[in-house]
Amino acid sequence: MAVLGLALWTVVGVGSIVLMVKGCLLRAWARPRWWVQAACAFTFTGTVAWLSGLFSQSGLTEKEDACRLDGADYDSGFAEARSGDSRQLFPLHDWCSAHHDLVPAWVNPTVVICAALALLAVLGAVWVAIDKRTRS
């Protein structure tokens, strides 16, 4: 059931991205539906970025081994002092040392930007829907 849900979520997310781009080319942003599709596309993209960061952490392997596989030195004192960072849902961090994080640097900014764009898209949908009603 989880696999079916994940497949459906992926199809809806990728479909939203395709429909959003198609709507841009057809100048469909005057309809609320396009803004809802944009919100879905940004939410999907932000979630994929967040999951990418979540799965890039050490997870089930030993942190020292994960750091070495990533080509970084492991500083046990620093990693233990920052161990609470790896248990947070956001921002994602899994420190090997003061200079290396297992979570790629692009993950957290991408999540924030996608969340902001999704919120703006929802506001855009509301704005266009209200504007359509007041004009008719």
DSSP file with accessible surface (Angstrom, degrees, kcal/mol):
  #  RESIDUE AA STRUCTURE BP1 BP2  ACC     N-H-->O    O-->H-N    N-H-->O    O-->H-N    TCO  KAPPA ALPHA  PHI   PSI    X-CA   Y-CA   Z-CA
    1    1 A M     >        0   0  192      0, 0.0     4,-2.2     0, 0.0     5,-0.1   0.000 360.0 360.0 360.0 -38.7    0.0    0.0    0.0
    2    2 A A  H  >  +     0   0   84      2,-0.2     4,-2.5     1,-0.2     5,-0.2   0.878 360.0  51.7 -65.4 -37.5    2.9    2.4    0.8
    3    3 A V  H  > S+     0   0  118      2,-0.2     4,-2.7     1,-0.2    -1,-0.2   0.914 109.8  49.4 -65.9 -40.6    4.5    1.7   -2.6
    4    4 A L  H  > S+     0   0  117      1,-0.2     4,-2.7     2,-0.2    -2,-0.2   0.918 111.6  49.0 -64.1 -41.9    1.2    2.5   -4.3
    5    5 A G  H  X S+     0   0   40     -4,-2.2     4,-2.7     2,-0.2    -2,-0.2   0.909 111.8  48.7 -62.9 -42.6    0.9    5.7   -2.4
    6    6 A L  H  X S+     0   0  100     -4,-2.5     4,-2.3     2,-0.2    -2,-0.2   0.910 112.1  48.8 -64.5 -41.2    4.5    6.7   -3.2
    7    7 A A  H  X S+     0   0   49     -4,-2.7     4,-2.5     2,-0.2    -2,-0.2   0.930 113.0  47.0 -64.6 -43.3    3.9    5.9   -6.9
    8    8 A L  H  X S+     0   0  113     -4,-2.7     4,-2.7     1,-0.2     5,-0.2   0.925 111.7  51.0 -64.1 -42.7    0.6    7.9   -6.9
    9    9 A W  H  X S+     0   0   86     -4,-2.7     4,-2.6     1,-0.2    -1,-0.2   0.902 111.2  48.7 -60.7 -41.6    2.4   10.8   -5.1
   10   10 A T  H  X S+     0   0   55     -4,-2.3     4,-2.9     2,-0.2     5,-0.3   0.922 111.2  49.0 -65.9 -43.8    5.2   10.8   -7.7
   11   11 A V  H  X S+     0   0  101     -4,-2.5     4,-2.6     1,-0.2    -2,-0.2   0.932 113.8  46.1 -62.7 -44.7    2.8   10.8  -10.6
   12   12 A V  H  X S+     0   0   79     -4,-2.7     4,-2.3     2,-0.2    -2,-0.2   0.927 114.8  48.1 -64.4 -42.5    0.8   13.7   -9.2
   13   13 A G  H  X S+     0   0    4     -4,-2.6     4,-1.9    -5,-0.2    -2,-0.2   0.949 115.9  41.4 -64.2 -49.3    4.0   15.6   -8.4
   14   14 A V  H  X S+     0   0   70     -4,-2.9     4,-2.6     1,-0.2    -1,-0.2   0.910 114.4  53.7 -66.6 -39.4    5.6   15.2  -11.8
   15   15 A G  H  X S+     0   0   28     -4,-2.6     4,-2.9    -5,-0.3     5,-0.2   0.894 106.6  52.4 -60.5 -39.3    2.2   15.8  -13.5
   16   16 A S  H  X S+     0   0   12     -4,-2.3     4,-2.3     2,-0.2    -1,-0.2   0.901 109.1  49.5 -64.1 -39.8    1.9   19.0  -11.6
   17   17 A I  H  X S+     0   0   54     -4,-1.9     4,-2.4     2,-0.2     5,-0.2   0.942 112.8  47.0 -64.0 -45.2    5.3   20.1  -12.8
   18   18 A V  H  X S+     0   0   85     -4,-2.6     4,-2.7     1,-0.2    -2,-0.2   0.935 114.5  46.4 -62.1 -46.7    4.5   19.3  -16.4
   19   19 A L  H  X S+     0   0   66     -4,-2.9     4,-2.6     1,-0.2    -1,-0.2   0.861 110.7  53.3 -66.8 -33.5    1.1   21.0  -16.3
   20   20 A M  H  X S+     0   0   31     -4,-2.3     4,-2.0    -5,-0.2    -1,-0.2   0.942 111.9  44.2 -65.6 -45.5    2.6   24.1  -14.6
   21   21 A V  H  X S+     0   0   74     -4,-2.4     4,-2.1     2,-0.2    -2,-0.2   0.929 114.2  49.9 -65.1 -42.8    5.2   24.4  -17.3
   22   22 A K  H  X S+     0   0  120     -4,-2.7     4,-1.7     1,-0.2    -1,-0.2   0.914 109.8  51.5 -61.2 -42.4    2.6   23.8  -20.0
   23   23 A G  H  <>S+     0   0    7     -4,-2.6     5,-3.1     1,-0.2     6,-0.3   0.854 106.7  54.2 -63.3 -34.7    0.4   26.4  -18.4
   24   24 A C  H ><5S+     0   0   57     -4,-2.0     3,-1.0     3,-0.2    -1,-0.2   0.921 108.5  48.5 -63.1 -43.6    3.3   28.9  -18.5
   25   25 A L  H 3<5S+     0   0  140     -4,-2.1    -2,-0.2     1,-0.2    -1,-0.2   0.827 115.9  43.6 -66.8 -30.9    3.7   28.4  -22.2
   26   26 A L  T 3<5S-     0   0  114     -4,-1.7    -1,-0.2    -5,-0.2    -2,-0.2   0.334 111.2-120.9 -93.9   4.2    0.0   28.8  -22.8
   27   27 A R  T < 5 +     0   0  189     -3,-1.0     3,-0.4    -4,-0.3    -3,-0.2   0.910  59.1 152.0  56.0  50.7   -0.2   31.9  -20.4
   28   28 A A    > < +     0   0    8     -5,-3.1     3,-1.9     1,-0.2     6,-0.4   0.253  30.8 109.4 -94.6  12.0   -2.7   30.1  -18.2
   29   29 A W  T 3   +     0   0  114     -6,-0.3    -1,-0.2     1,-0.3     6,-0.1   0.554  62.2  76.4 -71.5  -1.3   -1.8   31.9  -15.0
   30   30 A A  T 3  S+     0   0   64     -3,-0.4    -1,-0.3     4,-0.0    -2,-0.1   0.524  85.6  76.2 -82.5  -4.0   -5.1   33.8  -15.1
   31   31 A R  S X> S-     0   0  128     -3,-1.9     4,-1.0     1,-0.1     3,-0.9  -0.888  80.7-135.2-108.5 139.5   -6.9   30.7  -13.9
   32   32 A P  H 3> S+     0   0   35      0, 0.0     4,-2.1     0, 0.0     5,-0.2   0.832 101.4  67.8 -60.0 -30.3   -6.8   29.5  -10.3
   33   33 A R  H 3> S+     0   0  170      1,-0.2     4,-2.5     2,-0.2     5,-0.2   0.879  96.0  53.8 -59.2 -39.4   -6.1   25.9  -11.4
   34   34 A W  H <> S+     0   0   28     -3,-0.9     4,-2.4    -6,-0.4    -1,-0.2   0.913 108.1  50.0 -62.5 -40.6   -2.7   26.9  -12.7
   35   35 A W  H  X S+     0   0   67     -4,-1.0     4,-2.4     2,-0.2    -1,-0.2   0.877 109.7  50.6 -66.8 -36.8   -1.7   28.4   -9.3
   36   36 A V  H  X S+     0   0   77     -4,-2.1     4,-2.5     2,-0.2    -1,-0.2   0.912 110.5  49.6 -66.2 -42.0   -2.9   25.2   -7.5
   37   37 A Q  H  X S+     0   0   27     -4,-2.5     4,-2.6     2,-0.2    -2,-0.2   0.903 110.2  51.1 -62.2 -38.8   -0.8   23.1   -9.9
   38   38 A A  H  X S+     0   0    1     -4,-2.4     4,-2.8     2,-0.2     5,-0.2   0.925 109.0  50.6 -64.3 -41.9    2.2   25.4   -9.2
   39   39 A A  H  X S+     0   0   10     -4,-2.4     4,-2.4     1,-0.2    -2,-0.2   0.919 111.9  47.8 -61.9 -42.0    1.7   25.0   -5.4
   40   40 A C  H  X S+     0   0   54     -4,-2.5     4,-2.6     2,-0.2    -1,-0.2   0.910 111.8  50.2 -64.0 -41.4    1.6   21.2   -5.9
   41   41 A A  H  X S+     0   0    2     -4,-2.6     4,-2.6   -25,-0.2    -2,-0.2   0.925 112.8  45.4 -64.6 -43.0    4.7   21.3   -8.0
   42   42 A F  H  X S+     0   0   47     -4,-2.8     4,-2.6     2,-0.2     5,-0.2   0.890 113.3  50.3 -68.8 -37.8    6.6   23.4   -5.5
   43   43 A T  H  X S+     0   0   74     -4,-2.4     4,-2.4    -5,-0.2    -2,-0.2   0.928 112.1  47.7 -64.5 -43.8    5.5   21.2   -2.6
   44   44 A F  H  X S+     0   0   22     -4,-2.6     4,-2.6     2,-0.2    -2,-0.2   0.944 113.1  47.9 -61.2 -47.0    6.5   18.1   -4.5
   45   45 A T  H  X S+     0   0   55     -4,-2.6     4,-2.3     1,-0.2    -2,-0.2   0.917 112.8  48.0 -63.3 -43.2   10.0   19.6   -5.3
   46   46 A G  H  X S+     0   0    8     -4,-2.6     4,-2.5     2,-0.2    -1,-0.2   0.897 111.8  50.0 -64.7 -38.4   10.6   20.8   -1.8
   47   47 A T  H  X S+     0   0   49     -4,-2.4     4,-2.8     2,-0.2     5,-0.2   0.905 109.7  50.5 -67.6 -40.6    9.6   17.4   -0.4
   48   48 A V  H  X S+     0   0   67     -4,-2.6     4,-2.3     2,-0.2    -2,-0.2   0.921 111.7  48.6 -63.2 -40.8   11.9   15.6   -2.8
   49   49 A A  H  X S+     0   0    6     -4,-2.3     4,-2.2     2,-0.2    -2,-0.2   0.929 112.2  48.7 -64.1 -43.2   14.7   17.9   -1.7
   50   50 A W  H  X S+     0   0   60     -4,-2.5     4,-2.6     1,-0.2    -2,-0.2   0.925 111.9  48.2 -63.9 -43.2   14.0   17.3    2.0
   51   51 A L  H  X S+     0   0   48     -4,-2.8     4,-2.7     1,-0.2    -1,-0.2   0.880 108.3  55.5 -64.8 -36.5   13.8   13.5    1.5
   52   52 A S  H  X S+     0   0   47     -4,-2.3     4,-0.8    -5,-0.2    -1,-0.2   0.925 111.5  43.6 -60.0 -44.0   17.1   13.7   -0.4
   53   53 A G  H  < S+     0   0    0     -4,-2.2     4,-0.5     2,-0.2     3,-0.4   0.891 112.4  52.9 -68.3 -38.1   18.7   15.4    2.6
   54   54 A L  H >< S+     0   0   54     -4,-2.6     3,-0.9     1,-0.2    -2,-0.2   0.926 112.1  44.2 -64.1 -42.9   17.1   13.1    5.0
   55   55 A F  H 3< S+     0   0  159     -4,-2.7    -1,-0.2     1,-0.2    -2,-0.2   0.587 102.4  67.1 -80.9  -9.1   18.4   10.0    3.2
   56   56 A S  T 3< S+     0   0   39     -4,-0.8    -1,-0.2    -3,-0.4    -2,-0.2   0.588  83.4  97.0 -83.5  -9.4   21.9   11.5    2.8
   57   57 A Q  S <  S-     0   0   31     -3,-0.9    37,-0.1    -4,-0.5    -3,-0.0  -0.239  97.5 -96.4 -72.8 170.6   22.4   11.3    6.6
   58   58 A S    >   +     0   0   22      1,-0.2     3,-1.8     2,-0.1     2,-0.1   0.834  63.0 162.9 -62.4 -32.9   24.3    8.4    8.1
   59   59 A G  T 3   -     0   0   64      1,-0.3    -1,-0.2    -5,-0.1     4,-0.1  -0.286  68.2  -2.4  58.5-120.6   21.0    6.6    8.9
   60   60 A L  T 3  S+     0   0  187     -2,-0.1    -1,-0.3     2,-0.1     2,-0.1   0.669 119.2  81.1 -83.0 -17.5   21.6    2.9    9.7
   61   61 A T  S <  S-     0   0   77     -3,-1.8     2,-0.1     1,-0.1     3,-0.0  -0.458  96.8 -89.2 -84.3 161.2   25.4    3.0    9.1
   62   62 A E     >  -     0   0  139      1,-0.1     4,-2.4    -2,-0.1     5,-0.2  -0.460  34.0-127.6 -65.4 140.8   27.8    4.2   11.7
   63   63 A K  H  > S+     0   0   30      1,-0.2     4,-2.6     2,-0.2     5,-0.2   0.893 108.3  55.2 -61.7 -38.7   28.4    7.9   11.3
   64   64 A E  H  > S+     0   0   84      1,-0.2     4,-2.2     2,-0.2    -1,-0.2   0.925 109.8  46.6 -60.9 -42.4   32.2    7.5   11.1
   65   65 A D  H  > S+     0   0   91      1,-0.2     4,-2.6     2,-0.2    -1,-0.2   0.905 111.2  51.7 -65.9 -40.6   31.8    5.1    8.2
   66   66 A A  H  X S+     0   0   14     -4,-2.4     4,-1.5     1,-0.2    -2,-0.2   0.902 110.3  49.4 -63.4 -39.0   29.4    7.4    6.4
   67   67 A a  H  <>S+     0   0    0     -4,-2.6     5,-2.9     2,-0.2     4,-0.3   0.918 111.2  48.3 -66.3 -42.7   31.8   10.3    6.8
   68   68 A R  H ><5S+     0   0  124     -4,-2.2     3,-1.3     1,-0.2    -2,-0.2   0.904 109.7  52.5 -65.5 -39.5   34.7    8.2    5.4
   69   69 A L  H 3<5S+     0   0  151     -4,-2.6    -1,-0.2     1,-0.3    -2,-0.2   0.830 108.4  52.0 -63.7 -30.1   32.5    7.1    2.5
   70   70 A D  T 3<5S-     0   0   84     -4,-1.5    -1,-0.3    -5,-0.2    -2,-0.2   0.456 121.9-110.6 -84.2  -2.3   31.7   10.7    1.8
   71   71 A G  T < 5S+     0   0   71     -3,-1.3     2,-0.3    -4,-0.3    -3,-0.2   0.750  76.3 123.9  82.2  25.8   35.5   11.5    1.8
   72   72 A A      < -     0   0   11     -5,-2.9    -1,-0.3    -6,-0.1     2,-0.2  -0.857  63.0-113.2-119.7 153.8   35.5   13.5    5.0
   73   73 A D        -     0   0  129     -2,-0.3     2,-0.5    -3,-0.1    27,-0.1  -0.562  31.4-129.4 -77.9 148.9   37.4   13.2    8.3
   74   74 A Y        -     0   0   43     -2,-0.2     2,-0.7    23,-0.0    23,-0.2  -0.887  17.0-167.8-106.4 123.2   35.3   12.3   11.3
   75   75 A D     >  -     0   0   77     21,-2.9     4,-2.8    -2,-0.5     5,-0.2  -0.899   3.0-169.0-108.6 100.2   35.7   14.5   14.5
   76   76 A S  H  > S+     0   0   71     -2,-0.7     4,-2.5     1,-0.2     5,-0.2   0.870  83.4  53.0 -63.1 -36.8   33.9   12.5   17.2
   77   77 A G  H  > S+     0   0   45      2,-0.2     4,-2.0     1,-0.2    -1,-0.2   0.945 114.3  40.9 -63.9 -46.1   34.0   15.4   19.7
   78   78 A F  H  > S+     0   0   54      2,-0.2     4,-1.6     1,-0.2    -2,-0.2   0.923 115.5  50.9 -68.2 -42.9   32.4   17.8   17.3
   79   79 A A  H  < S+     0   0    0     -4,-2.8    -2,-0.2    17,-0.4    -1,-0.2   0.899 111.6  47.3 -63.9 -39.6   29.9   15.2   16.0
   80   80 A E  H >< S+     0   0  121     -4,-2.5     3,-1.2    -5,-0.2     4,-0.2   0.888 109.7  53.0 -69.5 -37.8   28.8   14.2   19.5
   81   81 A A  H 3< S+     0   0   83     -4,-2.0     3,-0.3     1,-0.3    -1,-0.2   0.817 117.1  39.2 -66.4 -27.7   28.4   17.9   20.6
   82   82 A R  T >X S+     0   0  103     -4,-1.6     3,-1.3     1,-0.2     4,-0.6   0.117  79.1 116.1-106.4  21.0   26.1   18.5   17.5
   83   83 A S  G X4  +     0   0   29     -3,-1.2     3,-0.7     1,-0.3     4,-0.4   0.800  68.5  64.2 -64.4 -26.6   24.3   15.1   17.6
   84   84 A G  G >4 S+     0   0   33     -3,-0.3     3,-1.1     1,-0.2     4,-0.3   0.811  91.5  65.6 -65.5 -26.8   21.0   16.9   18.3
   85   85 A D  G X4 S+     0   0   27     -3,-1.3     3,-0.9     1,-0.2     8,-0.7   0.835  96.2  55.4 -63.6 -32.6   21.2   18.5   14.9
   86   86 A S  G << S+     0   0   29     -3,-0.7    -1,-0.2    -4,-0.6    -2,-0.2   0.605 103.1  56.0 -79.9  -7.8   20.8   15.2   13.1
   87   87 A R  G <  S+     0   0  182     -3,-1.1    -1,-0.2    -4,-0.4     2,-0.2   0.438  86.1 101.2-100.5  -0.1   17.6   14.4   15.0
   88   88 A Q    <   -     0   0   79     -3,-0.9     5,-0.2    -4,-0.3    -3,-0.0  -0.544  66.5-144.0 -81.6 149.8   15.8   17.6   13.8
   89   89 A L  S    S+     0   0  128      1,-0.3     3,-0.2    -2,-0.2    -1,-0.1   0.777  82.0  50.8 -80.6 -28.0   13.3   17.5   11.0
   90   90 A F  S    S+     0   0   90      1,-0.3    -1,-0.3     2,-0.0     2,-0.1  -0.910 102.6  27.0-162.1 139.4   14.4   20.9    9.8
   91   91 A P  S    S-     0   0   48      0, 0.0     2,-0.4     0, 0.0    -1,-0.3   0.624  87.8-138.9 -70.9 150.1   17.0   22.2    9.1
   92   92 A L        +     0   0    0     -3,-0.2     2,-0.3    -2,-0.1    16,-0.2  -0.641  34.7 155.6 -82.7 129.7   18.7   19.0    8.2
   93   93 A H        +     0   0   43     -8,-0.7    -5,-0.2    -2,-0.4     2,-0.2  -0.983  23.0 176.2-148.7 146.8   22.3   18.5    9.4
   94   94 A D        -     0   0    2     -2,-0.3     8,-2.8     9,-0.1     2,-0.2  -0.677  28.2-154.3-148.9  89.1   24.5   15.5   10.1
   95   95 A W  E     +A  101   0A  46    -13,-0.3     6,-0.2     6,-0.2     3,-0.1  -0.444  27.2 176.1 -77.4 134.7   27.9   16.8   10.9
   96   96 A a  E    S-     0   0A   0      4,-2.7   -21,-2.9     1,-0.4   -17,-0.4   0.753  78.1 -24.2 -93.4 -40.3   31.2   14.9   10.4
   97   97 A S  E >  S-A  100   0A  19      3,-1.5     3,-0.9   -23,-0.2    -1,-0.4  -0.883  81.2 -78.1-155.7-177.2   33.3   17.8   11.5
   98   98 A A  T 3  S+     0   0   53     -2,-0.3     3,-0.1     1,-0.2    -3,-0.0   0.716 130.6  41.1 -66.0 -16.4   33.2   21.5   11.7
   99   99 A H  T 3  S+     0   0  182      1,-0.1     2,-0.4    -4,-0.0    -1,-0.2   0.426 110.3  57.2-112.3  -1.5   33.9   21.7    7.9
  100  100 A H  E <   -A   97   0A  52     -3,-0.9    -4,-2.7   -27,-0.1    -3,-1.5  -0.983  50.4-177.0-142.4 129.8   31.7   18.8    6.6
  101  101 A D  E     -A   95   0A  29     -2,-0.4    -6,-0.2    -6,-0.2     4,-0.1  -0.965  24.3-143.2-119.0 134.9   28.0   18.0    6.7
  102  102 A L  S    S+     0   0   13     -8,-2.8    -7,-0.1    -2,-0.4    -1,-0.1   0.782  86.4  81.1 -69.1 -25.0   26.6   14.8    5.2
  103  103 A V  S    S-     0   0    3     -9,-0.2    -2,-0.1     1,-0.1    -9,-0.1  -0.706  95.8-111.9 -81.5 125.5   23.5   16.7    4.1
  104  104 A P    >   -     0   0   42      0, 0.0     3,-1.4     0, 0.0     4,-0.5  -0.228  20.4-121.0 -58.3 148.3   24.3   18.6    0.9
  105  105 A A  T 3  S+     0   0   95      1,-0.3     3,-0.1     2,-0.1    -2,-0.0   0.745 107.7  59.9 -64.7 -23.0   24.4   22.4    1.2
  106  106 A W  T 3> S+     0   0  127      1,-0.2     4,-1.8     2,-0.1    -1,-0.3   0.678  87.0  77.8 -80.8 -14.8   21.6   22.9   -1.3
  107  107 A V  H <> S+     0   0    0     -3,-1.4     4,-2.3     2,-0.2     5,-0.2   0.958  93.0  42.8 -65.2 -57.1   19.0   20.9    0.6
  108  108 A N  H  > S+     0   0   24     -4,-0.5     4,-2.2     1,-0.2     5,-0.2   0.928 115.9  47.2 -62.7 -45.1   17.8   23.4    3.3
  109  109 A P  H  > S+     0   0   67      0, 0.0     4,-2.7     0, 0.0     5,-0.2   0.901 111.5  52.7 -62.6 -36.6   17.7   26.5    1.1
  110  110 A T  H  X S+     0   0   41     -4,-1.8     4,-2.7     2,-0.2     5,-0.2   0.917 108.4  49.9 -63.6 -42.0   15.8   24.5   -1.6
  111  111 A V  H  X S+     0   0   25     -4,-2.3     4,-2.3     2,-0.2    -1,-0.2   0.933 113.2  46.3 -62.2 -44.3   13.2   23.4    1.0
  112  112 A V  H  X S+     0   0   79     -4,-2.2     4,-2.4     2,-0.2    -2,-0.2   0.935 114.1  47.3 -64.9 -45.5   12.7   27.0    2.2
  113  113 A I  H  X S+     0   0   99     -4,-2.7     4,-2.7     1,-0.2     5,-0.2   0.928 113.0  48.5 -63.8 -44.1   12.4   28.4   -1.3
  114  114 A C  H  X S+     0   0   11     -4,-2.7     4,-2.5    -5,-0.2    -1,-0.2   0.896 111.2  50.6 -64.7 -38.7   10.0   25.8   -2.4
  115  115 A A  H  X S+     0   0   61     -4,-2.3     4,-2.3    -5,-0.2    -1,-0.2   0.925 112.1  47.3 -64.4 -42.3    7.8   26.3    0.7
  116  116 A A  H  X S+     0   0   49     -4,-2.4     4,-2.5     1,-0.2    -2,-0.2   0.922 113.2  48.0 -65.1 -42.2    7.8   30.1    0.1
  117  117 A L  H  X S+     0   0   66     -4,-2.7     4,-2.3     2,-0.2    -1,-0.2   0.880 110.3  52.1 -67.1 -37.2    6.9   29.6   -3.6
  118  118 A A  H  X S+     0   0    9     -4,-2.5     4,-2.3     2,-0.2    -1,-0.2   0.920 110.5  48.4 -63.9 -42.4    4.1   27.1   -2.7
  119  119 A L  H  X S+     0   0  109     -4,-2.3     4,-2.4     1,-0.2    -2,-0.2   0.929 111.7  49.2 -63.3 -43.6    2.7   29.6   -0.2
  120  120 A L  H  X S+     0   0  104     -4,-2.5     4,-2.5     1,-0.2    -1,-0.2   0.879 109.5  53.0 -63.1 -35.8    2.8   32.4   -2.8
  121  121 A A  H  X S+     0   0    3     -4,-2.3     4,-2.3     2,-0.2    -1,-0.2   0.903 108.2  49.6 -67.7 -39.0    1.1   30.1   -5.4
  122  122 A V  H  X S+     0   0   74     -4,-2.3     4,-2.3     2,-0.2    -2,-0.2   0.937 112.3  48.1 -63.4 -44.0   -1.7   29.4   -2.9
  123  123 A L  H  X S+     0   0   97     -4,-2.4     4,-2.7     1,-0.2    -2,-0.2   0.887 110.0  53.2 -62.9 -37.2   -2.1   33.1   -2.4
  124  124 A G  H  X S+     0   0   12     -4,-2.5     4,-2.7     2,-0.2     5,-0.2   0.900 107.2  51.1 -63.6 -40.1   -2.0   33.6   -6.2
  125  125 A A  H  X S+     0   0   11     -4,-2.3     4,-2.4     2,-0.2    -2,-0.2   0.924 112.1  46.5 -63.4 -43.0   -4.8   31.1   -6.6
  126  126 A V  H  X S+     0   0   77     -4,-2.3     4,-2.6     2,-0.2     5,-0.2   0.934 112.9  50.2 -64.1 -44.3   -6.9   32.9   -4.0
  127  127 A W  H  X S+     0   0  189     -4,-2.7     4,-2.7     1,-0.2    -2,-0.2   0.930 112.6  45.6 -59.9 -48.1   -6.2   36.2   -5.6
  128  128 A V  H  X S+     0   0   18     -4,-2.7     4,-2.5     2,-0.2    -1,-0.2   0.901 112.7  51.0 -65.8 -40.0   -7.1   35.1   -9.1
  129  129 A A  H  X S+     0   0   37     -4,-2.4     4,-1.9    -5,-0.2    -2,-0.2   0.928 113.4  44.6 -64.4 -42.6  -10.3   33.4   -7.9
  130  130 A I  H  X S+     0   0  101     -4,-2.6     4,-2.2     1,-0.2    -2,-0.2   0.923 113.0  51.7 -66.4 -41.0  -11.4   36.5   -6.0
  131  131 A D  H  X S+     0   0   53     -4,-2.7     4,-1.6    -5,-0.2    -2,-0.2   0.894 108.5  51.1 -63.5 -40.3  -10.5   38.7   -9.0
  132  132 A K  H  X S+     0   0  103     -4,-2.5     4,-1.1     1,-0.2    -1,-0.2   0.897 111.0  48.6 -63.6 -40.7  -12.5   36.5  -11.3
  133  133 A R  H  < S+     0   0  205     -4,-1.9    -2,-0.2     1,-0.2    -1,-0.2   0.866 110.9  49.3 -68.7 -37.3  -15.6   36.7   -9.1
  134  134 A T  H  < S+     0   0  101     -4,-2.2    -1,-0.2     1,-0.2    -2,-0.2   0.794 110.8  50.9 -74.0 -25.8  -15.4   40.5   -8.7
  135  135 A R  H  <        0   0  197     -4,-1.6    -1,-0.2    -5,-0.2    -2,-0.2   0.703 360.0 360.0 -81.2 -23.6  -15.1   41.0  -12.5
  136  136 A S     <        0   0  131     -4,-1.1    -3,-0.0    -5,-0.1    -4,-0.0  -0.324 360.0 360.0 -95.7 360.0  -18.1   38.8  -13.3
